[in-house]
Amino acid sequence: MRNDIIPGARFPDYELSDHTAVRRKLSELQGPDPMIIVLSRGGFCPKDRRQNEGLVGLHREMEAGYCRLVTISTDNLTETNEYRSGVGAHWPFLSDAGRIVQKDLDIAEYTDSLHNPMIPHVIVLEPELFIHKIYDGYWFFGRPTMEDLRQDLREVTRKCRPDWDITTPEMKRAWQEGRKELFYPYGKTYVQTIRGQE
């Protein structure tokens, strides 16, 4: 992995074709919410299929918690669709058949010259593509469990949502005064409220 891809840095805003052949930017898919990106070897890999099958249940929780999920693999468009359908996923799968992400992040899996995939990683992002945590998944148990990801999303949500605890007198007063910018989804963006203007 490139040495500047670390927690606190911004993840590149790649633009790739999704499973419907529509070009999508990561920032567009993320919107104002926390997001998990799964950098996958591809549908051929039983470990990656198992990982994404496990994410199916978590994705339902993520939707309820206003969080996003994206899987990127080096599969072509047909393989991407088969991969997504085969694991029962309902989130965007992006095709990086041109190895743009793989090359840019320097994560070519040099031990597999047949498929030429990416070394699998899971990236947990705060809003605005800021990196919260990176998991290296070359070995299956290097990948996060669903509980690891729940805890990461709890930390990120607590950090980026000013209304995390609406029971405080300050938040009650803000609501009564009509200062809805402190409440999701009315509020300012994460960068404005947490990181300051950039």
N, CA, C and O of each residue as an XYZ file, in Angstrom:
792
protein
N       0.854     -1.187      0.000
C       0.000      0.000      0.000
C       0.889      1.236      0.000
O       1.898      1.294      0.703
N       0.504      2.201     -0.785
C       1.226      3.470     -0.823
C       1.400      4.029      0.581
O       0.498      3.924      1.413
N       2.566      4.627      0.845
C       2.846      5.054      2.221
C       2.077      6.299      2.655
O       2.122      6.661      3.831
N       1.373      6.964      1.738
C       0.559      8.117      2.142
C      -0.904      7.735      2.384
O      -1.718      8.589      2.733
N      -1.233      6.476      2.203
C      -2.597      6.003      2.464
C      -2.626      5.502      3.905
O      -2.396      4.325      4.184
N      -2.916      6.429      4.801
C      -2.856      6.165      6.238
C      -4.060      6.820      6.915
O      -4.682      7.714      6.341
N      -4.394      6.382      8.134
C      -5.483      7.047      8.853
C      -5.252      8.558      8.968
O      -4.154      9.013      9.291
N      -6.298      9.309      8.698
C      -6.231     10.767      8.721
C      -6.048     11.379      7.348
O      -6.380     12.546      7.142
N      -5.519     10.602      6.397
C      -5.356     11.094      5.024
C      -6.663     10.907      4.261
O      -7.559     10.184      4.697
N      -6.748     11.564      3.128
C      -7.927     11.392      2.276
C      -7.682     10.256      1.293
O      -6.622     10.177      0.672
N      -8.655      9.391      1.160
C      -8.581      8.304      0.194
C      -8.855      8.876     -1.188
O      -9.691      9.770     -1.318
N      -8.173      8.387     -2.231
C      -8.411      8.920     -3.581
C      -9.863      8.740     -4.025
O     -10.499      7.730     -3.726
N     -10.358      9.711     -4.723
C     -11.750      9.698     -5.188
C     -11.824      9.023     -6.557
O     -12.060      9.680     -7.572
N     -11.620      7.717     -6.573
C     -11.617      6.973     -7.826
C     -12.985      7.015     -8.488
O     -14.017      7.083     -7.821
N     -12.967      6.974     -9.803
C     -14.191      6.884    -10.595
C     -14.112      5.615    -11.428
O     -13.215      5.469    -12.258
N     -15.049      4.695    -11.210
C     -15.058      3.400    -11.879
C     -16.481      3.062    -12.297
O     -17.438      3.690    -11.845
N     -16.610      2.069    -13.162
C     -17.935      1.612    -13.577
C     -18.528      0.703    -12.513
O     -17.860     -0.197    -12.004
N     -19.795      0.950    -12.182
C     -20.459      0.071    -11.228
C     -21.036     -1.141    -11.949
O     -20.851     -1.295    -13.156
N     -21.726     -1.990    -11.221
C     -22.258     -3.234    -11.766
C     -23.301     -3.007    -12.863
O     -23.661     -3.948    -13.570
N     -23.792     -1.769    -13.014
C     -24.739     -1.453    -14.088
C     -24.053     -0.711    -15.238
O     -24.719     -0.226    -16.152
N     -22.730     -0.626    -15.190
C     -21.902      0.035    -16.209
C     -21.986      1.558    -16.148
O     -21.602      2.237    -17.101
N     -22.485      2.101    -15.039
C     -22.526      3.554    -14.844
C     -21.255      3.967    -14.111
O     -20.872      3.343    -13.122
N     -20.607      5.018    -14.597
C     -19.391      5.523    -13.950
C     -19.781      6.204    -12.646
O     -20.679      7.046    -12.626
N     -19.103      5.841    -11.549
C     -19.431      6.381    -10.232
C     -18.155      6.796     -9.516
O     -17.163      6.068     -9.527
N     -18.187      7.966     -8.896
C     -17.078      8.418     -8.056
C     -17.349      7.991     -6.622
O     -18.498      7.953     -6.182
N     -16.290      7.672     -5.902
C     -16.459      7.258     -4.516
C     -17.137      8.346     -3.685
O     -17.974      8.046     -2.834
N     -16.779      9.607     -3.928
C     -17.387     10.697     -3.156
C     -18.891     10.774     -3.398
O     -19.647     11.101     -2.483
N     -19.328     10.481     -4.605
C     -20.758     10.473     -4.925
C     -21.450      9.328     -4.187
O     -22.545      9.500     -3.651
N     -20.813      8.176     -4.163
C     -21.402      7.028     -3.475
C     -21.435      7.243     -1.965
O     -22.337      6.750     -1.287
N     -20.463      7.970     -1.441
C     -20.401      8.200     -0.001
C     -21.396      9.251      0.462
O     -22.029      9.081      1.504
N     -21.544     10.318     -0.283
C     -22.373     11.418      0.191
C     -21.812     11.944      1.504
O     -20.592     12.027      1.644
N     -22.656     12.305      2.480
C     -22.169     12.855      3.744
C     -21.934     11.800      4.831
O     -21.771     12.142      6.003
N     -21.916     10.527      4.446
C     -21.952      9.448      5.430
C     -20.622      8.713      5.572
O     -19.773      8.792      4.685
N     -20.434      7.992      6.691
C     -19.317      7.060      6.801
C     -19.446      5.980      5.722
O     -20.550      5.673      5.272
N     -18.313      5.408      5.312
C     -18.355      4.398      4.253
C     -17.254      3.365      4.474
O     -16.169      3.684      4.961
N     -17.554      2.135      4.111
C     -16.571      1.059      4.101
C     -16.318      0.681      2.654
O     -17.253      0.457      1.885
N     -15.032      0.613      2.288
C     -14.640      0.157      0.960
C     -13.933     -1.186      1.116
O     -12.973     -1.311      1.876
N     -14.420     -2.183      0.386
C     -13.781     -3.493      0.349
C     -13.016     -3.586     -0.961
O     -13.612     -3.585     -2.038
N     -11.695     -3.666     -0.867
C     -10.855     -3.873     -2.042
C     -10.665     -5.380     -2.160
O      -9.969     -5.995     -1.352
N     -11.290     -5.963     -3.172
C     -11.457     -7.407     -3.259
C     -10.595     -8.022     -4.350
O     -10.324     -7.397     -5.375
N     -10.174     -9.249     -4.115
C      -9.461    -10.007     -5.148
C     -10.397    -10.296     -6.312
O      -9.986    -10.233     -7.471
N     -11.649    -10.610     -6.013
C     -12.617    -10.877     -7.071
C     -13.503    -12.061     -6.754
O     -13.292    -12.775     -5.774
N     -14.494    -12.255     -7.596
C     -15.488    -13.295     -7.384
C     -14.922    -14.702     -7.461
O     -15.554    -15.638     -6.971
N     -13.753    -14.881     -8.058
C     -13.139    -16.206     -8.152
C     -12.641    -16.702     -6.796
O     -12.440    -17.903     -6.610
N     -12.442    -15.780     -5.845
C     -11.778    -16.110     -4.585
C     -12.807    -16.523     -3.525
O     -13.674    -15.723     -3.173
N     -12.726    -17.754     -3.014
C     -13.702    -18.170     -1.999
C     -13.623    -17.343     -0.711
O     -14.634    -17.156     -0.035
N     -12.443    -16.852     -0.372
C     -12.314    -16.025      0.842
C     -13.055    -14.700      0.656
O     -13.734    -14.224      1.567
N     -12.917    -14.112     -0.531
C     -13.581    -12.839     -0.795
C     -15.099    -13.020     -0.868
O     -15.858    -12.177     -0.389
N     -15.526    -14.122     -1.467
C     -16.970    -14.387     -1.522
C     -17.526    -14.539     -0.108
O     -18.592    -14.006      0.203
N     -16.808    -15.263      0.747
C     -17.272    -15.457      2.128
C     -17.322    -14.130      2.875
O     -18.254    -13.872      3.638
N     -16.312    -13.290      2.651
C     -16.294    -11.984      3.301
C     -17.510    -11.158      2.884
O     -18.177    -10.572      3.737
N     -17.798    -11.106      1.608
C     -18.922    -10.312      1.135
C     -20.262    -10.925      1.540
O     -21.225    -10.194      1.772
N     -20.339    -12.249      1.628
C     -21.555    -12.876      2.151
C     -21.802    -12.423      3.589
O     -22.942    -12.168      3.979
N     -20.731    -12.326      4.372
C     -20.853    -11.861      5.750
C     -21.305    -10.417      5.832
O     -21.979    -10.023      6.784
N     -20.936     -9.630      4.837
C     -21.306     -8.215      4.836
C     -22.776     -7.974      4.512
O     -23.300     -6.887      4.755
N     -23.442     -8.995      3.960
C     -24.851     -8.815      3.582
C     -25.690     -8.403      4.794
O     -26.477     -7.460      4.713
N     -25.525     -9.105      5.912
C     -26.282     -8.761      7.114
C     -25.871     -7.423      7.684
O     -26.718     -6.634      8.104
N     -24.567     -7.160      7.702
C     -24.087     -5.881      8.224
C     -24.596     -4.722      7.375
O     -24.893     -3.649      7.900
N     -24.699     -4.936      6.064
C     -25.168     -3.861      5.187
C     -26.564     -3.390      5.571
O     -26.865     -2.199      5.483
N     -27.411     -4.311      5.994
C     -28.757     -3.910      6.426
C     -28.674     -2.989      7.639
O     -29.439     -2.030      7.744
N     -27.747     -3.274      8.559
C     -27.539     -2.402      9.711
C     -26.950     -1.065      9.267
O     -27.326     -0.014      9.786
N     -26.034     -1.108      8.315
C     -25.404      0.123      7.835
C     -26.428      1.054      7.202
O     -26.363      2.270      7.378
N     -27.369      0.484      6.469
C     -28.421      1.312      5.878
C     -29.234      2.000      6.968
O     -29.565      3.180      6.851
N     -29.555      1.262      8.027
C     -30.312      1.849      9.139
C     -29.506      2.928      9.844
O     -30.075      3.868     10.397
N     -28.176      2.797      9.827
C     -27.300      3.748     10.499
C     -26.731      4.820      9.586
O     -25.805      5.528      9.979
N     -27.263      4.958      8.372
C     -26.803      5.977      7.417
C     -25.313      5.848      7.139
O     -24.560      6.815      7.260
N     -24.898      4.646      6.767
C     -23.516      4.372      6.372
C     -23.537      3.683      5.011
O     -24.532      3.062      4.638
N     -22.445      3.796      4.282
C     -22.367      3.264      2.917
C     -21.355      2.129      2.840
O     -20.468      2.004      3.685
N     -21.507      1.304      1.805
C     -20.626      0.162      1.561
C     -20.385      0.050      0.066
O     -21.313      0.189     -0.731
N     -19.138     -0.201     -0.316
C     -18.755     -0.364     -1.717
C     -17.725     -1.480     -1.796
O     -16.817     -1.551     -0.967
N     -17.862     -2.352     -2.792
C     -16.847     -3.357     -3.076
C     -16.218     -3.024     -4.422
O     -16.925     -2.745     -5.391
N     -14.895     -3.053     -4.480
C     -14.155     -2.828     -5.723
C     -13.313     -4.073     -5.982
O     -12.595     -4.538     -5.097
N     -13.401     -4.608     -7.193
C     -12.552     -5.737     -7.566
C     -11.976     -5.504     -8.960
O     -12.383     -4.586     -9.673
N     -11.027     -6.349     -9.329
C     -10.436     -6.267    -10.666
C     -11.216     -7.100    -11.674
O     -10.752     -7.311    -12.794
N     -12.397     -7.574    -11.287
C     -13.256     -8.325    -12.209
C     -13.768     -7.418    -13.322
O     -13.922     -6.212    -13.133
N     -14.032     -8.019    -14.495
C     -14.677     -7.250    -15.552
C     -16.152     -7.068    -15.209
O     -16.612     -7.564    -14.181
N     -16.888     -6.372    -16.046
C     -18.269     -6.021    -15.712
C     -19.161     -7.258    -15.536
O     -19.961     -7.314    -14.603
N     -19.026     -8.241    -16.423
C     -19.826     -9.458    -16.303
C     -19.499    -10.186    -15.011
O     -20.403    -10.604    -14.288
N     -18.216    -10.342    -14.714
C     -17.795    -11.012    -13.488
C     -18.248    -10.241    -12.249
O     -18.620    -10.836    -11.238
N     -18.210     -8.911    -12.339
C     -18.651     -8.068    -11.223
C     -20.120     -8.318    -10.915
O     -20.500     -8.450     -9.752
N     -20.949     -8.383    -11.956
C     -22.372     -8.662    -11.765
C     -22.607    -10.043    -11.179
O     -23.442    -10.217    -10.292
N     -21.864    -11.023    -11.680
C     -22.012    -12.388    -11.167
C     -21.564    -12.471     -9.714
O     -22.190    -13.156     -8.905
N     -20.494    -11.781     -9.387
C     -19.961    -11.747     -8.014
C     -21.006    -11.144     -7.074
O     -21.340    -11.727     -6.043
N     -21.514     -9.974     -7.444
C     -22.510     -9.270     -6.612
C     -23.765    -10.118     -6.424
O     -24.252    -10.278     -5.305
N     -24.273    -10.649     -7.504
C     -25.477    -11.474     -7.445
C     -25.227    -12.760     -6.659
O     -26.077    -13.196     -5.884
N     -24.064    -13.358     -6.864
C     -23.737    -14.628     -6.230
C     -23.644    -14.571     -4.722
O     -23.911    -15.564     -4.045
N     -23.264    -13.407     -4.180
C     -23.175    -13.275     -2.715
C     -24.435    -12.644     -2.123
O     -24.555    -12.516     -0.904
N     -25.372    -12.252     -2.986
C     -26.634    -11.671     -2.512
C     -26.484    -10.240     -2.030
O     -27.207     -9.804     -1.134
N     -25.550     -9.508     -2.619
C     -25.286     -8.130     -2.190
C     -26.275     -7.156     -2.814
O     -26.806     -7.393     -3.899
N     -26.514     -6.039     -2.097
C     -27.407     -4.982     -2.590
C     -26.731     -3.625     -2.545
O     -27.404     -2.595     -2.582
N     -25.406     -3.612     -2.466
C     -24.659     -2.364     -2.481
C     -23.853     -2.308     -3.766
O     -23.740     -3.319     -4.460
N     -23.287     -1.153     -4.101
C     -22.551     -1.024     -5.353
C     -21.268     -1.856     -5.372
O     -20.489     -1.853     -4.419
N     -21.076     -2.561     -6.474
C     -19.818     -3.228     -6.783
C     -19.216     -2.467     -7.965
O     -19.883     -2.226     -8.971
N     -17.954     -2.097     -7.824
C     -17.268     -1.360     -8.888
C     -16.229     -2.258     -9.549
O     -15.538     -3.031     -8.885
N     -16.136     -2.138    -10.862
C     -15.205     -2.934    -11.649
C     -13.947     -2.128    -11.948
O     -14.011     -1.049    -12.538
N     -12.797     -2.669    -11.529
C     -11.496     -2.055    -11.814
C     -10.680     -2.989    -12.706
O      -9.528     -3.310    -12.417
N     -11.321     -3.415    -13.807
C     -10.651     -4.338    -14.727
C      -9.360     -3.747    -15.295
O      -8.450     -4.487    -15.669
N      -9.281     -2.420    -15.360
C      -8.077     -1.758    -15.850
C      -6.974     -1.629    -14.804
O      -5.906     -1.089    -15.090
N      -7.230     -2.125    -13.587
C      -6.257     -2.121    -12.480
C      -5.819     -0.704    -12.090
O      -4.675     -0.504    -11.681
N      -6.706      0.266    -12.212
C      -6.382      1.651    -11.850
C      -6.093      1.753    -10.359
O      -5.066      2.303     -9.960
N      -6.989      1.228     -9.538
C      -6.824      1.277     -8.084
C      -5.626      0.425     -7.671
O      -4.787      0.852     -6.878
N      -5.562     -0.774     -8.219
C      -4.472     -1.703     -7.895
C      -3.107     -1.051     -8.126
O      -2.224     -1.130     -7.271
N      -2.941     -0.414     -9.275
C      -1.654      0.211     -9.604
C      -1.409      1.472     -8.784
O      -0.309      1.683     -8.273
N      -2.445      2.314     -8.659
C      -2.266      3.577     -7.947
C      -1.928      3.369     -6.481
O      -1.109      4.094     -5.917
N      -2.564      2.371     -5.861
C      -2.310      2.104     -4.439
C      -1.121      1.172     -4.225
O      -0.705      0.943     -3.089
N      -0.574      0.636     -5.316
C       0.561     -0.301     -5.250
C       0.187     -1.539     -4.432
O       0.888     -1.915     -3.493
N      -0.941     -2.170     -4.813
C      -1.409     -3.347     -4.091
C      -1.628     -4.531     -5.035
O      -2.535     -5.336     -4.821
N      -0.802     -4.640     -6.076
C      -0.888     -5.812     -6.942
C      -0.478     -7.043     -6.144
O       0.548     -7.039     -5.464
N      -1.284     -8.092     -6.231
C      -0.947     -9.334     -5.541
C       0.016    -10.121     -6.427
O      -0.400    -10.923     -7.262
N       1.288     -9.880     -6.232
C       2.319    -10.448     -7.104
C       2.427    -11.966     -6.975
O       3.085    -12.601     -7.800
N       1.799    -12.563     -5.961
C       1.831    -14.010     -5.791
C       0.792    -14.723     -6.660
O       0.764    -15.953     -6.698
N      -0.059    -13.968     -7.356
C      -1.095    -14.563     -8.208
C      -1.020    -13.927     -9.592
O      -1.717    -12.954     -9.880
N      -0.163    -14.492    -10.445
C       0.000    -13.932    -11.791
C      -1.139    -14.358    -12.715
O      -1.335    -13.746    -13.765
N      -1.887    -15.386    -12.347
C      -3.000    -15.834    -13.180
C      -4.131    -14.809    -13.196
O      -4.600    -14.423    -14.266
N      -4.572    -14.364    -12.018
C      -5.695    -13.429    -11.924
C      -5.262    -11.968    -11.851
O      -6.043    -11.074    -12.173
N      -4.033    -11.723    -11.433
C      -3.512    -10.362    -11.268
C      -4.470     -9.491    -10.448
O      -4.844     -8.403    -10.888
N      -4.873     -9.964     -9.251
C      -5.824     -9.198     -8.447
C      -5.133     -8.166     -7.564
O      -3.913     -8.009     -7.593
N      -5.946     -7.470     -6.781
C      -5.434     -6.590     -5.733
C      -5.189     -7.422     -4.485
O      -5.850     -8.438     -4.271
N      -4.238     -6.991     -3.661
C      -4.149     -7.532     -2.309
C      -5.377     -6.992     -1.586
O      -5.578     -5.778     -1.550
N      -6.200     -7.857     -1.012
C      -7.446     -7.372     -0.416
C      -7.205     -6.493      0.811
O      -6.334     -6.760      1.638
N      -7.996     -5.456      0.892
C      -7.983     -4.532      2.030
C      -9.415     -4.114      2.330
O     -10.290     -4.194      1.467
N      -9.641     -3.675      3.541
C     -10.899     -3.026      3.909
C     -10.525     -1.663      4.474
O      -9.701     -1.562      5.383
N     -11.135     -0.621      3.929
C     -10.864      0.754      4.333
C     -12.139      1.325      4.949
O     -13.189      1.356      4.306
N     -12.039      1.771      6.183
C     -13.168      2.423      6.850
C     -12.953      3.929      6.713
O     -11.918      4.460      7.116
N     -13.944      4.606      6.140
C     -13.815      6.033      5.855
C     -14.772      6.871      6.684
O     -15.940      6.526      6.862
N     -14.252      7.966      7.178
C     -15.086      9.022      7.726
C     -15.648      9.799      6.541
O     -15.165      9.624      5.423
N     -16.649     10.649      6.744
C     -17.133     11.468      5.629
C     -15.997     12.252      4.966
O     -14.959     12.523      5.568
N     -16.239     12.597      3.716
C     -15.272     13.325      2.891
C     -14.047     12.485      2.556
O     -12.977     13.024      2.273
N     -14.206     11.144      2.590
C     -13.168     10.187      2.204
C     -11.944     10.187      3.117
O     -10.873      9.736      2.709
N     -12.087     10.684      4.345
C     -10.969     10.622      5.283
C     -10.837      9.200      5.840
O     -11.821      8.602      6.275
N      -9.632      8.678      5.823
C      -9.376      7.306      6.261
C      -9.412      7.222      7.783
O      -8.717      7.962      8.479
N     -10.230      6.312      8.278
C     -10.301      6.047      9.714
C      -9.431      4.847     10.075
O      -8.648      4.898     11.024
N      -9.578      3.762      9.305
C      -8.826      2.543      9.607
C      -8.620      1.737      8.327
O      -9.445      1.773      7.415
N      -7.505      1.012      8.276
C      -7.171      0.160      7.134
C      -6.888     -1.248      7.646
O      -6.110     -1.431      8.583
N      -7.522     -2.239      7.029
C      -7.260     -3.645      7.331
C      -6.621     -4.300      6.107
O      -7.108     -4.137      4.988
N      -5.546     -5.031      6.314
C      -4.884     -5.790      5.252
C      -5.433     -7.207      5.289
O      -5.311     -7.891      6.305
N      -6.032     -7.655      4.199
C      -6.709     -8.940      4.208
C      -6.067    -10.030      3.393
O      -6.757    -10.946      2.947
N      -4.750     -9.964      3.180
C      -4.105    -11.031      2.415
C      -4.380    -12.381      3.077
O      -4.707    -13.358      2.404
N      -4.243    -12.420      4.397
C      -4.693    -13.577      5.160
C      -6.110    -13.299      5.625
O      -6.410    -12.189      6.064
N      -6.983    -14.288      5.535
C      -8.403    -14.076      5.822
C      -8.620    -13.483      7.208
O      -9.473    -12.614      7.387
N      -7.850    -13.949      8.191
C      -8.071    -13.443      9.546
C      -7.390    -12.100      9.794
O      -7.408    -11.593     10.915
N      -6.794    -11.528      8.761
C      -6.370    -10.135      8.825
C      -7.511     -9.190      8.487
O      -7.415     -7.981      8.697
N      -8.581     -9.748      7.966
C      -9.744     -8.952      7.589
C     -10.606     -8.689      8.819
O     -10.620     -9.492      9.752
N     -11.310     -7.592      8.824
C     -12.133     -7.287     10.005
C     -13.348     -8.198     10.094
O     -13.923     -8.593      9.080
N     -13.723     -8.519     11.305
C     -14.989     -9.212     11.521
C     -16.113     -8.193     11.400
O     -15.869     -6.988     11.346
N     -17.324     -8.680     11.358
C     -18.465     -7.768     11.308
C     -18.522     -6.938     12.587
O     -18.937     -5.780     12.559
N     -18.110     -7.526     13.703
C     -18.108     -6.767     14.960
C     -17.020     -5.696     14.947
O     -17.232     -4.600     15.466
N     -15.858     -5.995     14.364
C     -14.819     -4.963     14.211
C     -15.389     -3.767     13.456
O     -15.197     -2.618     13.852
N     -16.091     -4.057     12.368
C     -16.639     -2.970     11.542
C     -17.743     -2.219     12.265
O     -17.855     -1.001     12.121
N     -18.555     -2.918     13.034
C     -19.575     -2.225     13.851
C     -18.912     -1.240     14.801
O     -19.361     -0.102     14.940
N     -17.849     -1.681     15.451
C     -17.149     -0.798     16.395
C     -16.510      0.390     15.670
O     -16.539      1.514     16.170
N     -15.936      0.137     14.494
C     -15.361      1.235     13.703
C     -16.443      2.243     13.321
O     -16.246      3.453     13.438
N     -17.580      1.737     12.868
C     -18.666      2.640     12.474
C     -19.219      3.393     13.669
O     -19.649      4.539     13.533
N     -19.215      2.768     14.833
C     -19.631      3.485     16.038
C     -18.687      4.646     16.315
O     -19.138      5.757     16.594
N     -17.380      4.399     16.242
C     -16.396      5.465     16.482
C     -16.542      6.589     15.476
O     -16.542      7.764     15.841
N     -16.668      6.223     14.199
C     -16.762      7.239     13.149
C     -18.054      8.037     13.298
O     -18.041      9.263     13.190
N     -19.166      7.350     13.545
C     -20.443      8.044     13.677
C     -20.435      8.976     14.881
O     -20.915     10.107     14.805
N     -19.891      8.498     15.984
C     -19.802      9.353     17.181
C     -18.977     10.608     16.875
O     -19.280     11.696     17.363
N     -17.947     10.442     16.073
C     -17.055     11.562     15.754
C     -17.696     12.554     14.778
O     -17.514     13.765     14.908
N     -18.443     12.038     13.807
C     -18.913     12.920     12.729
C     -20.346     13.410     12.884
O     -20.798     14.245     12.100
N     -21.058     12.912     13.867
C     -22.437     13.361     14.053
C     -22.530     14.199     15.325
O     -22.492     13.647     16.425
N     -22.650     15.512     15.196
C     -22.782     16.360     16.385
C     -23.975     15.963     17.260
O     -23.986     16.222     18.464
N     -24.975     15.335     16.644
C     -26.172     14.944     17.396
C     -26.093     13.515     17.931
O     -27.122     12.888     18.185
N     -24.867     12.998     18.104
C     -24.693     11.632     18.628
C     -25.460     11.456     19.941
O     -26.138     10.448     20.139
N     -25.348     12.437     20.831
C     -26.082     12.371     22.099
C     -27.034     13.559     22.164
O     -26.641     14.669     22.523
N     -28.291     13.307     21.811
C     -29.259     14.413     21.777
C     -29.885     14.664     23.145
O     -30.786     15.493     23.271
N     -29.411     13.950     24.175
C     -29.973     14.154     25.510
C     -29.291     15.283     26.269
O     -29.745     15.664     27.347
N     -28.211     15.819     25.721
C     -27.517     16.883     26.452
C     -28.347     18.162     26.422
O     -29.090     18.397     25.469
N     -28.227     18.981     27.449
C     -28.969     20.255     27.464
C     -28.621     21.132     26.255
O     -29.479     21.837     25.724
N     -27.362     21.079     25.831
C     -26.933     21.907     24.692
C     -27.669     21.513     23.413
O     -28.101     22.372     22.645
N     -27.805     20.207     23.193
C     -28.479     19.761     21.978
C     -29.983     20.050     22.045
O     -30.581     20.446     21.045
N     -30.587     19.856     23.202
C     -32.016     20.181     23.351
C     -32.259     21.661     23.089
O     -33.214     22.036     22.409
N     -31.386     22.493     23.637
C     -31.517     23.936     23.444
C     -31.339     24.302     21.968
O     -32.086     25.118     21.427
N     -30.346     23.691     21.329
C     -30.103     23.975     19.908
C     -31.344     23.648     19.078
O     -31.718     24.411     18.188
N     -31.980     22.516     19.371
C     -33.176     22.128     18.622
C     -34.313     23.126     18.868
O     -35.007     23.529     17.935
N     -34.494     23.513     20.113
C     -35.558     24.452     20.456
C     -35.328     25.814     19.822
O     -36.278     26.528     19.502
N     -34.062     26.171     19.643
C     -33.716     27.448     19.022
C     -33.709     27.371     17.499
O     -33.439     28.365     16.826
N     -34.007     26.190     16.956
C     -34.066     26.043     15.501
C     -32.718     25.872     14.834
O     -32.607     26.026     13.618
N     -31.687     25.555     15.609
C     -30.350     25.374     15.036
C     -30.193     23.932     14.539
O     -29.444     23.134     15.102
N     -30.917     23.637     13.482
C     -30.962     22.275     12.961
C     -29.678     21.859     12.252
O     -29.510     20.687     11.914
N     -28.778     22.799     12.027
C     -27.516     22.443     11.364
C     -26.700     21.451     12.189
O     -25.770     20.834     11.670
N     -27.035     21.294     13.458
C     -26.331     20.336     14.314
C     -26.935     18.938     14.255
O     -26.429     18.017     14.897
N     -28.013     18.771     13.490
C     -28.744     17.510     13.468
C     -28.730     16.900     12.071
O     -28.938     17.589     11.073
N     -28.484     15.604     12.023
C     -28.518     14.882     10.751
C     -29.972     14.671     10.351
O     -30.772     14.301     11.210
N     -30.356     14.883      9.103
C     -29.560     15.221      7.931
C     -29.543     16.703      7.593
O     -29.119     17.085      6.502
N     -29.994     17.534      8.510
C     -30.107     18.965      8.208
C     -28.760     19.673      8.174
O     -28.612     20.704      7.517
N     -27.788     19.125      8.875
C     -26.599     19.857      9.250
C     -25.574     20.106      8.173
O     -25.709     19.713      7.014
N     -24.539     20.786      8.630
C     -23.384     21.074      7.786
C     -22.639     19.788      7.508
O     -22.878     18.763      8.146
N     -21.738     19.854      6.554
C     -20.957     18.665      6.249
C     -19.970     18.393      7.364
O     -19.681     19.253      8.196
N     -19.471     17.191      7.357
C     -18.488     16.735      8.341
C     -17.272     17.658      8.388
O     -16.797     18.020      9.465
N     -16.775     18.034      7.213
C     -15.577     18.876      7.177
C     -15.841     20.205      7.852
O     -14.985     20.702      8.583
N     -17.006     20.795      7.626
C     -17.312     22.078      8.217
C     -17.457     21.992      9.723
O     -17.007     22.882     10.445
N     -18.084     20.924     10.204
C     -18.379     20.858     11.631
C     -17.245     20.271     12.466
O     -17.053     20.681     13.610
N     -16.499     19.328     11.922
C     -15.487     18.629     12.701
C     -14.075     19.082     12.365
O     -13.282     19.343     13.270
N     -13.752     19.179     11.113
C     -12.378     19.463     10.702
C     -12.138     20.941     10.428
O     -10.991     21.364     10.287
N     -13.198     21.728     10.351
C     -13.043     23.139     10.020
C     -13.018     23.322      8.520
O     -12.836     22.358      7.776
N     -13.194     24.521      8.081
C     -13.197     24.816      6.648
C     -11.861     24.462      6.033
O     -10.812     24.768      6.599
N     -11.893     23.810      4.862
C     -10.656     23.475      4.160
C     -10.673     24.041      2.758
O      -9.713     23.862      2.009
